[in-house]
């Protein structure tokens, strides 16, 4: 191996940790385990199998599945065989799969654990001509009868004995982003960028990863997303330990409690849900009283951490979307300190992070998470960053590449500023800003921040394109739905309080409590649970004028 090659760390773990557990898959009350050696053997056989398909050099190999052990093994095999991974969200519709397979020049496809959506998805896939390798069947999920079956296919081949090392300049993966503001874009990421992400561990270690292999990760956020791929898969490949999966949404709490991970990662929506579960069992008023009693307080905090699966956790991380300050502060009251990170596909998730134990920078996304990160703000207020972890380009989209990468700087599309102490604050997305009918610009995230402490909201979104003033749409909690009168009174008073200090055109006219949660299934959120503002406008805009004209401050859909 020369210094031009990427040092693929799996080979060392495969040898040194041969008999130690690596991948752990829950099936009912038992856990199916692959040791590092077993996973390596399966990946090596699979690499030989992939090469038998007659694919051209550096072919694009697709991967569509929920997180499971075979996802990781397939990903390892793609690298070992010298191909390029192109992973997809497992919730894609047939027309989306058709477009991405054709646009992404996918030459073979792994199909795995899918939540009973294969029959629809496969309508967009040429199953007769595109080689398909199906993962073992997971009960409660789609049965994939098409293509080669996992065990049978793997066991036909001898394991690849060569330790293949790609060049640093080779493409590692093409990641299609979840698209909060438009169509997905394929971020082309090279091995050199992947290699350089280890700086974040060496500099600050915000994930609390042990270099001695004492790591238990739980993988449940989509593995095709950069956050899970870098922070979980590659943290484990570099430093050892094991990756534990979740059987289903219904067993999430049970699986998490059994694993008691050393690192836990989530998006703000997950932490909101956890908070709701706590408050369903114990009111905020009762919790406040108990937390004021010294001995009881410490017992309560310990029990809550254990119940949430965090009794052994070293670091708890939030990413993918903005984490409301009140939510961070609420967790601190129960002894949980969450690292708030900022990154994106285009910089391999490496930009800034906020240490929850230091007093400065409240409301920010922290300081540079690696010495190589550089930040600047354009005259228009857009956040730009540079570092050795940037994407190479957007696949087959030179125009978008040239708009995003300018003179070595990544133009993030986020609005923000850096304070005198070096803390970065994000104030919204450039594309989220909209004009009222009076021609005034509204930054929705700024107005939304005034409602961060409202425990009656699960999700919220400021809208108002074409209206004189904005309105607030919110998804109520189950507790709020059962006490509408007092909720109406509280929200009406809060609305008056918030509007008191706002300019006339920014004053929020109404609060609308909508019926249904905003989810990937109804197209109102991305697979990583960030809301899609354009889709929310599309869904509700016909009602905006009626709501705006209502006599009530708070309206229930």
Steps between C-alpha positions, in 0.01 A plus 500: 500500500641842402424836654275560200266228627222523756578301815181292530482447880268200489782262412684570825184456711411184307835352606544640853136470611425183304293326769340807655140603419469759224143501366203418728151452360197464733249230409229482765671439834828381350788671322664357188868594499772523239852513638752719319643185343162367388399835350836517321457150355147579377616832349795333327274232345257772399782703338591196288133460414465864395800468268343189343212712369720643226469860619741752355774647718372744765138421424228658712332248731172604658383408849142541620408371844423598856796467736612144563817291519492415129499872411846537655630174348378607154665840542830335597478267200442788259825663617692170501394434140607847384150627425315817608208486744179686419265457798134600492235583759289184556176700480537606135208458260530314170530814288775633728693173481465491122640852469787451744608162359509644148648837598752337739613245237442213742627167358393267785272536802488357852140481625444436868277568796205699363181579687258319268559746216700280260198415282450869425870593488595225254267646235774757444779241476590290196517176699563294185818677394638671812687247720331491842637343817231455766580507873358223719131550573410687818162408646246781473679643196472446125602163357735566207482200266670673209870462423768307686422394858759602761614168653487306175688771310772554760569129549564448128827691520841472658592797720716771345845456655644830378474804728389752241591863576333769287691813403429810707383669181247224425131563560379337823127564467226704337246612759168630380386764748148492643402826334327743739500774237470312171609191311769274640858572403770233477800605710816336365738435791853370459697278737732786588209699645386192693855446627526856627185473713709319762631846595180562694577209736868588529433867571195509730332157497145644529355146464687367803648215297752275678811423296530173698192349336270533801215639290135399474317681223130478420411556136144604419520828305523426124841351422495651151506844665840660564443544875457128574756391243784717636413518868392141558620265224839661453562576866461126563711398199780727620500435872323168554206400714162387374205639308157404630186533292129543575247237402210740441352829616292310756807337656720812492474569874556134591803465268651828622458398866670166431796658319564796735730657236814697581409755231145603415411709199166650405320777318299764693173322419620190686588701811160673487333157492708375794404809699130442423528141623650619828228762550224250419608299805579797725366854464747786466367646825569179694841460333596856599410432864699174515805656332518759781551232766876419504500123565179434303632713212807283452291179512249640247778606260667158522171318440408719204840447336470123545140498369609694192784253439775743598638356824838418339511777241810719481367749247153584366494681166240690301537584133328523158275792605499792743462399865277747690676655800206434737518129412873493576434682827218262598733202462759672718242514780490118502879471482530437125746717308462485121776594255338713230678449168484670160602336176359372173555244227717745311763520778471141627317630807810682628461871575421615857381362832396651831638365827193488728707548817641842417287811570567702183339463160148414616280487190795445269616185320838537665855547385708328231504125565838454333807727468468474120153658491486863387186713512394822330175686448423660162368854466157344450529318835559149362720263700799364308754247621812333371687190612650176369170307523299670225312322224674483164192601298133433444458204269430608141410852616780741415281806543404411858861404577626839381235681705584306816880467482668834430878540541515215751211631710178306555198732480270327748169668417463589868474854634697584811775688679811437712526689830815649654572176687490289184156343550296443184129585509262375229204728437329309220524371146555742212220326308259503797473880504172617347325828422170611648239663275646834614840404352666453838742212557433245774765267646278221636755334730550826691128527576476127578770538765258707713285188544777261599374462857145404402455146626169465316675496160657194339597687181455855376541700183458872425324557166334793329594529135250749356358605838543841665653336807628149576305227677631210705407140421563247776449131566357463855607236749251236615482672840409832330222338297331390822492847655418741216341775711797559727739459206309766304524742793870438554589533128289812454682669788838387363413630155426846639822492701715400200338755269552785745864557399474406132480739205149522354567284193663229718213472749356149489133519417376153603606166643354203314508157661501247214358148523781280378868470581747598226672177400699353210195282424280800418781688326516783755834399652823351374612152608713675764184677627579854384183675387453577131376857499410504131287186542330646807410809297374273224284301743348786701519821293139475380390547861734790586253780420215336693721447805639853470146643502377293795382678816701261720868537582541122523334279240472121498491341156 
